[in-house]
Amino acid sequence: MLDFGDKEARKKIQSSPFTHSGEPEWEGLHGDRNDHHHARRFGFSRDPVEELSLPGPVELERFLGLELDAGALQGAEGPIAASGRVFPVGDEAALRQTA
């Protein structure tokens, strides 16, 4: 479950149009929601990540991708792992260099 400490922030997030699915099983900001249905509305799908895998048990229907540049994930395959690189908070220049 996501933890938003500020009560007012929680209210704003929960009243956002992006946090309501209209589905009976919707329970707010919990990990058990069907958020993959929301992501598909914005163009996310299984296609770009079909050959990728995540460590541990994964519900594949929730593992979605979106190519911001056409073909960016073409040929990508295998397990996804952290790079190990650590960036200081607010170091936007370092993040741009890795993109």
N, C-alpha and C positions, 0 to 999 in steps of 0.2 A: 504494500500500500504506500502511496506517496504521502509524505508527511509535510503538510503546509502548516507551520506553527501559527501564523497570523489568521485569526478568525475572519477578519474582513477579506483577506486575500482568498480564503477558501470560498466565501460567499460569492465573490466575483467570478472565480473560476467555475464554480458549480452552476452559476447562472449564465455562463457563456453559451452561445449557440453551438459551439464545438464540443460541449460536454453532454449533450443529450442525443440519444439515438432513437428514441421513440420505441425501443424494443423492451418488452416486459422484463427481461433479465438484467436490464441496466441498473447498476447499484452505485453510481457516482464514480469517484476517483479511486477505484479499487483495481487490482490486477486481474480480477476475474471477469472484467467486462469484455465485450466483443469489439474491441477497438479496431481490429483489422477491417471491419466493415466500413468504418470511418475513413481509414487510410485509402481504401480503394476508390472512394469518391474523389480523392485528390490525385489519382493516377498511379498509386503504389500497386504492385502486383508481384506474384511469385516468379514471373518470367525472367527478370534480370538476375535473380539470385538462385535460380533452379539448381545450378551446379555448385553452390556454396553450402557450407555446413557450419553449424555453431556447436561449441562444446556443450556437453550435457544434454539432458532431455529437452526437446524443443517441439512445440506444436507448429509444424511446418506451415499450416494455413495462416499463422500469425507472423511468420518470417517473410517480410515483403521488402521490395526494393523499388527505387525510383531513380532512373538515370536522368540527371540534370543536363548532361550532354549525351546525345544519341550515341549508343555504342560504347559508352564509358565502361561498362561491365562486360563487354563482349570478350569471351575467352576466359573470364574469371572462373576459377574452380578451386575446390578444396576447402579446408577449415579456415574460419576467420579467427584471428588471434590479435591481441593487443600488440602494438609495436614496441611498447616499453618506454617510448619517449614521454617525458614529462614536461609540460609547458607551464610557466608561471601564470597565474591568473592575470588577465589583462595584457598579456604579451601577444598582441594581435599581429605584429610584424613577424614573429616566429611562426605563427600559424599560417600566415600567407605564404611563407617560403616553402612550406611542406605541401601546399595544395597543387 
